[in-house]
């Protein structure tokens, strides 16, 4: 499963660590149930504004990943206005 987020790489790694992962090699976070490979993605351009992106490739049991994605969703939501 591949997902894209608009947060810094270091913050995604922190969120994954908060969810129980350990960095087993550079940009690879792992638990007994899932593995996440994180990498800088293609930036999104909105006129003159450039927004960085992070690609997260998740592997593991689909039910476990569904739960993980929901938790990541709540961690990555940002209020604005």
BELTAMO-V41823 format. One record per residue. N is the residue number from 0. RES is the residue in one letter. PSI is psi in degrees with one decimal (none if undefined). OMEGA is omega in whole degrees, -180 to 180 (999 if undefined). BURIAL is + if it has 24 or more other C-alpha atoms within 12 Angstrom, else -. Layout:
# BELTAMO-V41823
n=(N	N)
res=(RES	RES)
psi=(PSI	PSI)
omega=(OMEGA	OMEGA)
burial=(BURIAL	BURIAL)
This chain:
# BELTAMO-V41823
n=(0	1	2	3	4	5	6	7	8	9	10	11	12	13	14	15	16	17	18	19	20	21	22	23	24	25	26	27	28	29	30	31	32	33	34	35	36	37	38	39	40	41	42	43	44	45	46	47	48	49	50	51	52	53	54	55	56	57	58	59	60	61	62	63	64	65	66	67	68	69	70	71	72	73	74	75	76	77	78	79	80)
res=(X	X	X	X	X	X	X	X	X	X	X	X	X	X	X	X	X	X	X	X	X	X	X	X	X	X	X	X	X	X	X	X	X	X	X	X	X	X	X	X	X	X	X	X	X	X	X	X	X	X	X	X	X	X	X	X	X	X	X	X	X	X	X	X	X	X	X	X	X	X	X	X	X	X	X	X	X	X	X	X	X)
psi=(129.1	131.4	158.0	136.1	152.4	52.5	163.1	152.8	-45.8	-35.1	-39.1	-41.9	-36.7	-44.6	-43.3	-38.5	-39.9	-27.2	10.8	1.0	155.2	140.8	111.4	-21.8	171.2	121.4	22.7	114.9	138.9	145.7	-176.0	-22.8	-20.3	161.5	139.4	125.7	123.0	143.4	152.1	134.1	-175.3	130.2	149.8	130.7	128.0	89.7	-122.7	-6.1	133.3	123.0	121.8	153.9	153.0	129.3	134.0	120.2	115.2	140.6	147.5	-170.3	130.7	-38.2	-40.3	-41.3	-38.0	-43.8	-43.1	-45.1	-39.1	-42.4	-41.0	-37.7	-47.6	-35.9	-32.4	-6.1	138.0	135.4	153.3	-175.8	none)
omega=(-180	-179	178	-179	179	178	179	180	-178	-178	177	179	177	179	179	176	177	180	172	-176	174	177	-176	170	-174	178	174	-179	-173	168	175	-173	-177	176	177	173	-177	-179	173	179	176	178	177	-177	176	-174	180	180	177	-179	179	179	176	174	179	177	-177	173	-179	179	-177	179	178	-179	178	178	179	-179	178	178	177	179	-179	179	-174	176	180	174	180	176	999)
burial=(-	-	+	+	+	+	+	-	+	-	-	+	+	-	+	+	-	-	+	-	+	+	-	-	-	-	+	+	+	+	+	-	-	+	+	+	+	+	+	+	-	-	-	-	-	-	-	-	-	-	-	-	+	+	+	+	+	+	+	-	-	-	-	-	+	-	-	+	+	-	-	+	-	-	-	-	-	-	-	-	-)
